[in-house]
Amino acid sequence: MTGPLPGTFARTAFLATAGPWTPPVPVPPRLTEAERRVALETGTGLDALRLPTPPPAGARLGDGTWEGLFEQLGTRFPGEYVRLMET
Protein backbone atom coordinates (compact mmCIF):
# COMPACT_ATOMS: atom_id res chain seq x y z
CA MET A 1 0.00 0.00 0.00
CA THR A 2 1.18 3.48 -0.78
CA GLY A 3 -0.88 5.37 1.76
CA PRO A 4 -2.85 8.54 1.15
CA LEU A 5 -1.92 10.64 -1.84
CA PRO A 6 -1.21 14.36 -1.54
CA GLY A 7 -4.08 16.67 -2.54
CA THR A 8 -2.20 17.89 -5.63
CA PHE A 9 -1.16 14.48 -6.95
CA ALA A 10 -1.80 14.04 -10.68
CA ARG A 11 -1.93 10.54 -12.18
CA THR A 12 -2.50 11.45 -15.82
CA ALA A 13 -2.10 14.28 -18.28
CA PHE A 14 -5.81 14.97 -17.77
CA LEU A 15 -5.04 16.16 -14.24
CA ALA A 16 -2.07 18.38 -15.00
CA THR A 17 -3.59 21.29 -13.08
CA ALA A 18 -4.89 19.27 -10.14
CA GLY A 19 -5.16 21.18 -6.91
CA PRO A 20 -6.33 20.49 -3.40
CA TRP A 21 -10.05 19.89 -3.04
CA THR A 22 -12.02 22.35 -0.96
CA PRO A 23 -15.27 21.00 0.47
CA PRO A 24 -18.42 23.09 0.10
CA VAL A 25 -19.50 25.30 2.96
CA PRO A 26 -21.82 23.33 5.25
CA VAL A 27 -25.44 24.42 5.25
CA PRO A 28 -27.76 24.02 8.23
CA PRO A 29 -30.29 21.19 7.98
CA ARG A 30 -33.68 22.11 6.52
CA LEU A 31 -35.51 20.02 9.09
CA THR A 32 -34.99 19.51 12.79
CA GLU A 33 -34.22 16.04 14.06
CA ALA A 34 -37.82 15.76 15.31
CA GLU A 35 -39.24 16.74 11.90
CA ARG A 36 -37.02 14.18 10.13
CA ARG A 37 -38.06 11.48 12.57
CA VAL A 38 -41.77 12.21 12.05
CA ALA A 39 -41.34 12.17 8.27
CA LEU A 40 -39.45 8.87 8.29
CA GLU A 41 -41.46 7.05 10.93
CA THR A 42 -45.03 8.17 10.30
CA GLY A 43 -45.15 9.45 6.72
CA THR A 44 -46.35 7.42 3.75
CA GLY A 45 -46.18 7.76 0.01
CA LEU A 46 -44.72 10.63 -1.99
CA ASP A 47 -45.49 13.22 0.67
CA ALA A 48 -43.22 11.39 3.12
CA LEU A 49 -40.41 11.33 0.55
CA ARG A 50 -40.78 14.98 -0.41
CA LEU A 51 -40.42 16.31 3.14
CA PRO A 52 -36.84 15.15 3.88
CA THR A 53 -35.72 15.18 0.22
CA PRO A 54 -37.21 18.11 -1.68
CA PRO A 55 -36.73 18.27 -5.45
CA PRO A 56 -33.70 20.19 -6.72
CA ALA A 57 -34.14 23.87 -7.52
CA GLY A 58 -32.94 23.40 -11.09
CA ALA A 59 -33.93 19.99 -12.37
CA ARG A 60 -32.69 18.77 -15.77
CA LEU A 61 -35.84 17.50 -17.41
CA GLY A 62 -34.49 16.71 -20.87
CA ASP A 63 -36.21 17.18 -24.19
CA GLY A 64 -38.19 13.95 -24.38
CA THR A 65 -41.50 12.80 -23.00
CA TRP A 66 -42.42 9.88 -20.82
CA GLU A 67 -44.33 8.32 -23.72
CA GLY A 68 -41.28 8.62 -25.98
CA LEU A 69 -39.09 6.98 -23.34
CA PHE A 70 -41.58 4.15 -22.81
CA GLU A 71 -41.64 3.55 -26.56
CA GLN A 72 -37.84 3.40 -26.73
CA LEU A 73 -37.62 1.04 -23.76
CA GLY A 74 -40.54 -1.11 -24.80
CA THR A 75 -42.05 -0.89 -21.32
CA ARG A 76 -43.63 1.59 -18.94
CA PHE A 77 -42.47 2.67 -15.49
CA PRO A 78 -44.83 2.40 -12.53
CA GLY A 79 -47.05 5.46 -12.12
CA GLU A 80 -45.64 6.18 -8.64
CA TYR A 81 -42.12 6.39 -10.08
CA VAL A 82 -43.23 8.79 -12.81
CA ARG A 83 -45.00 11.01 -10.25
CA LEU A 84 -41.90 11.01 -8.04
CA MET A 85 -39.66 12.00 -10.95
CA GLU A 86 -42.07 14.79 -11.96
CA THR A 87 -41.88 16.29 -8.47
Backbone bond lengths (Angstrom), bond angles and torsions (degrees), N, CA, C in turn:
res aa  C-N    CA-C-N  psi(-1)  N-CA   C-N-CA  omega(-1)  CA-C   N-CA-C  phi
1 M - - - 1.447 - - 1.526 109.86 -
2 T 1.302 115.21 144.60 1.455 119.75 -178.18 1.519 112.73 -98.08
3 G 1.288 118.08 -13.11 1.461 120.37 -178.95 1.517 111.32 85.32
4 P 1.310 117.14 -177.20 1.466 119.51 -178.51 1.528 111.28 -66.76
5 L 1.307 114.91 146.64 1.458 120.95 178.93 1.522 109.55 -92.31
6 P 1.327 117.26 148.84 1.465 118.46 176.73 1.522 111.24 -63.88
7 G 1.321 117.71 154.78 1.457 122.69 -176.85 1.510 114.35 -62.56
8 T 1.325 118.84 -18.45 1.467 121.19 -179.20 1.518 112.15 -106.34
9 F 1.291 118.78 11.81 1.459 122.38 -178.52 1.520 110.42 -65.62
10 A 1.321 117.47 134.20 1.463 122.37 179.07 1.520 108.93 -121.42
11 R 1.323 117.66 122.35 1.458 121.63 -178.72 1.519 112.76 -88.19
12 T 1.323 117.69 -30.17 1.455 120.54 -174.76 1.517 110.43 -134.42
13 A 1.312 114.84 172.58 1.463 119.97 176.81 1.522 111.21 -64.51
14 F 1.331 117.20 -21.97 1.461 120.88 179.93 1.524 111.81 -69.64
15 L 1.330 116.90 -17.43 1.461 121.01 -178.43 1.527 111.51 -114.95
16 A 1.305 116.53 34.31 1.467 120.20 -176.51 1.524 112.45 -61.56
17 T 1.305 117.82 -28.92 1.467 120.80 -178.74 1.525 111.80 -107.91
18 A 1.325 116.60 29.30 1.465 120.06 -179.01 1.518 110.50 -61.36
19 G 1.300 115.44 142.20 1.455 121.53 178.27 1.509 109.91 -136.79
20 P 1.296 117.29 172.29 1.460 118.83 179.59 1.527 111.04 -64.48
21 W 1.312 115.43 144.31 1.454 121.87 -179.80 1.523 109.11 -83.24
22 T 1.306 115.58 135.68 1.458 121.39 176.05 1.521 108.12 -113.00
23 P 1.331 117.61 118.89 1.462 119.00 -179.19 1.519 111.11 -67.33
24 P 1.342 116.91 154.97 1.463 119.47 177.92 1.528 110.86 -66.92
25 V 1.301 114.98 157.69 1.463 120.50 178.17 1.525 108.41 -67.51
26 P 1.323 118.33 129.36 1.465 120.05 179.50 1.528 111.13 -62.39
27 V 1.309 114.96 143.82 1.465 120.22 176.03 1.527 108.11 -113.65
28 P 1.314 117.58 147.39 1.463 118.88 179.05 1.527 110.41 -66.90
29 P 1.321 117.20 149.55 1.468 120.12 179.00 1.523 111.26 -60.88
30 R 1.343 115.68 144.55 1.467 120.53 177.30 1.520 111.22 -69.58
31 L 1.316 116.07 -35.76 1.462 121.09 -175.75 1.522 110.13 -115.52
32 T 1.312 115.96 150.79 1.458 119.64 173.13 1.521 108.32 -75.15
33 E 1.307 115.92 166.76 1.470 120.51 177.80 1.527 110.15 -58.42
34 A 1.328 117.43 -40.56 1.465 121.35 179.98 1.528 110.92 -64.28
35 E 1.332 117.57 -42.02 1.471 120.67 179.07 1.529 111.16 -64.88
36 R 1.329 116.84 -40.62 1.473 119.81 177.44 1.518 110.64 -63.12
37 R 1.322 116.03 -43.31 1.465 119.93 -178.70 1.528 110.72 -62.14
38 V 1.321 117.10 -44.50 1.469 120.67 178.76 1.522 110.02 -60.83
39 A 1.330 117.40 -44.79 1.464 120.86 -178.64 1.520 111.13 -62.44
40 L 1.325 117.18 -41.89 1.462 120.60 -176.14 1.520 113.40 -79.50
41 E 1.326 117.51 -31.05 1.460 119.81 -174.98 1.517 114.10 -95.19
42 T 1.326 118.16 -26.49 1.462 118.70 -175.17 1.517 113.40 -119.14
43 G 1.328 118.10 -16.16 1.457 120.35 -177.53 1.516 112.29 -75.57
44 T 1.336 115.32 158.03 1.460 120.63 175.72 1.520 109.06 -139.75
45 G 1.305 115.63 154.08 1.455 121.25 174.10 1.519 113.91 69.07
46 L 1.336 114.39 -160.84 1.458 121.24 -176.25 1.521 112.70 -64.33
47 D 1.323 117.44 -34.19 1.464 119.70 179.72 1.525 111.00 -61.13
48 A 1.335 117.15 -38.49 1.461 120.45 178.86 1.524 110.87 -67.43
49 L 1.320 118.18 -34.53 1.463 121.13 178.59 1.521 112.11 -74.19
50 R 1.309 117.00 -35.11 1.470 120.58 -176.89 1.523 112.84 -70.54
51 L 1.316 117.78 -30.36 1.466 119.77 -177.08 1.529 111.84 -64.07
52 P 1.340 120.38 -56.38 1.469 118.47 -179.30 1.529 113.56 -79.00
53 T 1.313 118.45 -19.70 1.470 121.23 -176.98 1.518 110.10 -131.38
54 P 1.327 117.56 79.24 1.467 119.53 -179.58 1.526 110.83 -68.03
55 P 1.316 117.31 157.23 1.466 119.64 178.55 1.521 110.67 -65.61
56 P 1.330 117.14 154.47 1.468 119.52 179.00 1.522 111.50 -65.05
57 A 1.315 116.01 154.38 1.463 120.89 -179.46 1.521 111.35 -66.65
58 G 1.318 117.17 -35.68 1.462 121.01 -178.46 1.511 111.53 -125.22
59 A 1.306 116.95 79.59 1.460 120.40 -177.86 1.522 111.46 -74.18
60 R 1.315 117.05 145.82 1.467 122.89 175.25 1.520 106.60 -95.80
61 L 1.307 116.64 105.34 1.457 120.99 -173.91 1.519 113.16 -90.43
62 G 1.308 118.66 -19.84 1.456 120.41 -178.77 1.516 111.51 80.81
63 D 1.321 115.00 177.28 1.459 120.45 -176.23 1.524 113.28 -100.48
64 G 1.313 117.53 -11.19 1.458 120.48 -175.06 1.515 112.92 -88.32
65 T 1.317 113.91 -175.93 1.464 121.45 177.17 1.519 108.24 -121.76
66 W 1.316 115.42 163.69 1.459 118.92 176.40 1.524 109.98 -61.12
67 E 1.328 116.90 -42.97 1.469 119.84 -178.70 1.525 111.05 -60.72
68 G 1.343 116.74 -41.62 1.458 120.28 177.86 1.521 111.80 -62.77
69 L 1.328 116.85 -40.37 1.459 120.81 178.32 1.521 110.81 -65.53
70 F 1.336 116.96 -44.07 1.459 120.45 179.50 1.522 110.69 -60.45
71 E 1.327 116.15 -39.13 1.464 120.59 179.40 1.529 110.23 -64.78
72 Q 1.329 116.94 -43.32 1.464 120.31 179.17 1.524 111.68 -64.21
73 L 1.329 116.72 -40.76 1.459 120.72 -177.58 1.520 113.02 -79.84
74 G 1.320 116.17 -22.84 1.461 119.33 -177.10 1.512 112.97 79.16
75 T 1.319 117.46 15.49 1.458 121.79 179.16 1.523 108.80 -156.80
76 R 1.315 115.90 165.97 1.463 121.06 178.72 1.524 108.86 -109.50
77 F 1.328 116.07 154.65 1.456 121.01 172.64 1.520 108.35 -88.82
78 P 1.332 117.64 156.43 1.461 119.44 175.11 1.532 110.49 -60.08
79 G 1.321 115.88 145.99 1.458 121.44 -178.77 1.517 113.17 -57.08
80 E 1.351 117.55 -37.19 1.461 120.38 179.77 1.526 110.94 -63.36
81 Y 1.333 117.07 -37.93 1.465 120.62 178.49 1.526 110.44 -64.87
82 V 1.324 116.52 -44.85 1.467 120.71 179.95 1.525 109.93 -61.04
83 R 1.339 117.54 -44.47 1.465 120.62 179.13 1.528 111.29 -62.76
84 L 1.339 117.16 -39.32 1.458 120.48 178.21 1.520 110.66 -64.24
85 M 1.313 118.05 -42.47 1.459 121.78 -179.06 1.528 111.91 -69.86
86 E 1.327 117.67 -26.06 1.463 121.34 179.20 1.522 112.11 -81.95
87 T 1.313 116.93 -8.81 1.465 121.62 -178.45 1.503 110.53 -69.61
